[in-house]
Amino acid sequence: MVGGYAAPVLLPCLVPEIPAPAGAETRQALDQLDTGATMTGPLTLQTVAAEDWPRISAGFHDLTYEQTLTYAQAAAHRIGAEAQFISLSDPTGQPVAAACLRLKPVPGLGRGIVWIAAGPLVQPDAGPEDLKAIFAALRAYAEQSGHILRLRLPASTLRDIPSVDRVAAEAGFVPADRSPPYQTVIIDCEQDEDTLMRALHGKWRNPLRNALKSGMALETRPIADCTDRFHGLYQQVQAAKGFSPDIPPEFYYPLSGPDFSHEVLFTRQDGADLGAMTIGRAGTTGVYLFGATLDAGRRLNAGHYLMWQAILHCKAQGLRWFDLGGIDADTNPSVTRFKLRTGGTEVTAPGPYEFQPAGLTTSLIRTAETVHSRLKARR
């Protein structure tokens, strides 16, 4: 399951009042920021109006749901943060990169933590010099605004992580120890169905073939039409297994917007639901969000059936990639093994990286974050 990372909620009254740019002042500072250098000239960092973000983000092939207007605004609101949108453009005005920022300032300080989840978005033809300019621009933003900046780039089979690590380090970014990494499995949906079937591990393909012969039927619905139906299945499985995601499916149910769609695949037999899987779609990428399979469905390998049908569904919708929603071999080895055997590519997203501006303010922000984390752990 996927849960979007939330920037930490920082406690009030832990630091003295220090004037600093925030909110509208930060946006004004962004509008004035020219920084970075490429082979063709400097990048210009500009704010983007929320209503323009779907159009601009759609121009990037690595767009995922975490960088959509629909998800980002809801995720920011959930923690009392503000969603801001920026673009980095070359001298001709063409966007080289873009990002949604979730800004959570420390009350009374005016500065805080900025989190970029699955971003910045970067054009596919961007080379090493472009990446250097992008990281330089983001560093300049952090230095001018005074915020600690953390980011995790989109997971992609096309990204060379060691080279990104080097560029980030040269720009002064370090590995972020307070943000989780993201590992996943990604299916290339441009492959034909026979190729996808052959790529399956034998111990995955055989249960799937049995499931396809079992007489189960598939039904696909928008989440808005069947929230209660899916949630009933999910609660049954959750009660049996005792898991609790950081961001529950209820957060996703009301999400609706121009750049994010959310569907449910149900598998049924004899008029009864045996399992379900929810898929979020943004740009050219689909992602597995939540799933639930009842005992009766497991006996028929309904999990294999749903995952296979989800792959074919994404392919039929014209999506390029299907992200299986994250893996963690340490905490959930069985699910990790299940996803790896689909024949997809195991991918680690570059990052998370962090840049800390020099000065006392950064120490105050981290102290507030530490205190909040300890208090939260005691609850």
N, C-alpha and C positions, 0 to 999 in steps of 0.2 A: 504494500500500500504506500501511497505517497502522501506525505504531509508537508506543506510548504513551511520553510523555516521562518520563524517569527523573530524579528529583532527583539532583544531583551527589553522588558518593561522596567524602566529605571525608577528608583524611589525618589520622591520629592524630599526637599529639605535636608539633603545630605551634603550640599556644597553651598558656599557663599554665592551671593549674587555677583556675577561678572558679566558686563555687557558683551554681547557677541551677536554676530549676524545669524538670524534664524527666520524661518518662514519667508515673508515677502522680501526681507533684506537679503537672505541667502539667494533667493531667486534673482534679485537684482544683481548680486555679485556674479552669479552664473552667466547672466546675459553679457557681462563685460569681460568674460574670461576668454583670452586667446592663448593657447599653450600647445606644447607638443611640437614635434617636427617630423615630417616625412620627406621622401625624396622630392615631393612636389610642393611642399610648403607647410605652414602651420595648420593645425586643426582649430576650429572654433567651436566652443562649447556653448550651446544655447538651450534655454528652457523650451519645452514643447507644451502647448495647451492640451489639457486632457482630451478634449474632443478631437484633436488632431492625432493623438497617439495611435489609434487603430490603423490609420492610413500609413503612418510612418513605420510602425513596427511590422506591418505586413510586407514591407520591402526587404525584410531580412529572412533568409531561409532557416536560420537557427532559432526562430521564435518558438517558445513553448508557453504553456498556459501561465507559468509564473510571471511572465513579462506582459501578459495581456492587461488591458485597462480593467476588464471585468474582475479578474482575480486580484490584481494588485491593489485596487482601491478597497476591496472587501478585506483583504489581508491586513492592510494598513489600519483600517478602521477597527479591526478586531483587537488590536493592541494599543489603540490610541495614538497611532503614528500618522504621518502624512505621506501620501504618495506624490512624488514629483517625477517629471519626465524630462529627459535631456537628449540632445543629439550632438554628435561630434561630426562636423562637416569639413570637407577639404576646401581649398580656395575657390573652387567652382561652385560651392554651395551644396555639393552632393554629400549625403550622410554616409560616413564611413562606419560609424557605430552609433548605438542608441541604447538607452537604459531607463528602466523605471527604478527610482530610488525610494526606499521606505525609510523615512527620517523619524527617529524617536529621540527628541532632545531631553536632557535632564531638566526637570522643572527648576526654574531659578537660575539655571546656568546658560540656557540658550543654545548650547551645543550638546551633541550626543553621539549616537551611532547611526550611520547610514548603512543599510543592507541592500545589496543588489543580488537578487536571487535569479540564477540562470541568465546572467548578463555580465557585461554588456553584450548586446547583439552586435555581431560583426559581419560585414559583408564577406562572402565566401572567397573573393579574390584578394582579400587583405593579406599582405605579406608581412615578414618580420618587422620591417620598418614602420608599417602601419600599426602593428601591435605595440611597438615601442611608443609611438605617438599617442595611442589610446591610453596606455597606462600612465604616460607622462601627464596627459590632460586630466585624468582622474586623480592623480597625485596633487596636481595644482588645485583642483577643486577642494580636496581635503585640507590642504594647507591654507587656502583662502577662507574656507567656511569654518574651519576649526573642528569639524566632525571627524571621529574615527570612521574610516571607510572599510567595509568588508564586502567581498564579492566572491561569487562562485559562478564561473562561466557555464554556458549550456553544455550538457553532456552531448558529445558528438563523436561519431566514428572517424571523422575527418580531422580531428584536432590532435596535434602532437604535444602531449603534456609536458615532456621535458623542455621543449623550446619555449612554451608559455611560462613555465616555472622560471626559466632564465630571464626572460623579458621582465617578468614581475619583480624578480629580485633586483635586477639592474635599476628598476624604477623606485626601489625602496620599499616594496611590499614584502611582507613575511608571511609564512603560513599562519592562518588564524586558528588559535587553539580554543576559541569559544564559539566556533561555528562548525556544524557537522559537514563532513565530506559527503559526496553523493556518488555511489556506484550503482550501476544498473545494467540491464541487458536491452539492446536495441535491435529490432527487426527491420531489415530493409524491405519495405513493402513493394518495391518495384520489381522484385523477383516474381516469376510466374509460380502458380500454385504447385506444380510438380517439383520445382526447385525447392520451394519452401518445405514440402513434404519430405524430400530426400535429406534436407538439412537436419531434420529432427533426430535426436538420439534414439537408438533402437528401443531403449527402455521407456521412452516417451511416446514413440510412434505406435507401439503395439497397444498400449491402453487407449490411445486415441482411436485406432481402428475399431477396437471393441466398442467404444462409445458411439462411434458413427453407425454401428450396426444395432444399437440398443433401442432404436425407435424414439429417442429424445427429439424434441422439436425446439426450434429457436424462435424467439420473439424479441424484437428490438423496438424500444420506445424512448422518447425524450424523458429525461428524469423528471421534468415538471409534471408529466402525466402519470407517474407511478411512484412518487416518493414514498408513500405509506407502504406500498407493496414491497419495494426493495428494503425499506428500513425494517420491516417485520422479519425478513430473512436475515438481515444483518444482525439484528438483536439476538436472534436465536443462536447464531454461530458465536457471537461475542460472549454471550452468557456461558456457552459450553467451553470456550477456549480461554476466556478471561483476559483478552488483550484490550488495550486502550490506546488508540493512536493520539499523537500530539494534537492533531487537528481532525476532529471527527467528521464523518460524512455529512452531518447536519449543516456544517459550515458551507458545503458545496451545493446543497439542494437548491437554494434560492438564486444562485449565481446565473445571471442571464445578461448577455450583452452582444455587441456586434462582432466581437473577436474571440468568443469562447462558447463552445457548445458542449453539452453533457448528456450522454446517452446511457441506457442500461440494456444489456443483453441478458435475457432470461432463458434458461433451459427448462423445459417442461416435459412431463410424461403423464398420460392419463388425466390431463386437466389440472395437474398440480405442479407448482414451482419446485424445482430441485436445487436451483442455484442461480446466481446472478453476478454480473460484473459490470462496473461502471467505467466508462471511458470518457476522458476529457479531450477535446480537440481544439487546437490553435495552430494557425498557419498550416504547415505541411506535416505536423507531428500530432499523433495521438498518444495518450498516456493512460495506462491502467491505474485507476485511482483506488477503487475498493472492490472487494469480492466477498461472496458468501456462498458456501456450498453445504447443504444439509447432509446428514448421514446417508439418507436414501440416494442422494446424488453422488456421493463419494463412492458408493458401491457400484455405480455405473460409470465411474471416471468422468463425472460431469465437469470437474475442474479442467481436465485436458480438453474436453469438448468446447467449453467456453473460451479458453485461451486460443484455441485454433480458430474458432469462429470470429473472435475479436481480431485476429491477424487478417483474416479474409475480409472482415468488415472494413478495417482501415484501408486495405488495398482497394476495395470497391469504392470507397469514398475519395480515392485519388490522393491519399496521404503518402508521403515518402517514407516516414519513419513511424514505428510503434515502439514507444518506451514502456517496458514492462513494470515500471513503477518502483524501481530500487531493489537492491539486494544487500544483505548483511550476513555473511557466512558465520560470523561469531554468534549473533543473537538469534538468527533464524536460518539454520543450515538447510532444513528440508525445503523451505520455499526457495532459497537460493539455488539449490540443486534442480528443483523443478523448472525454474526460469532459465537456467543455463542450458538445460537439455532441449530447449525450443530451437536451438540452432542459431540464435541471435549472437550478436557480438557483445562481449563484456566490455563495458566502458566506464571509465572514471572521469567525472567532470573536472576540469582544471580548477584548482583552488580547494578550499576557500583561502583567499589571501586577505591581508589586512594592512592598511597604512595608518600609522598613528602620527598626527602632527606633533611637532616638538612643543614642549611647554607644560605648565602645571595643569592646564585644563584636561589634557589626556589622562593624567593620573587620577584626577577627580572623577572623570567618566568611568574609568575602569574600577575604581573603588566603589562607586555607586552600583555598578553592575555586579560586582562580587557580593556586596551586601544583599542585594535583591536575590541573587541566586541561592545564597545560603538560607535566607528566610523562606524562599519558595520550597527548598528541599525539606524543610522541617514541617511543612503543612501536611 
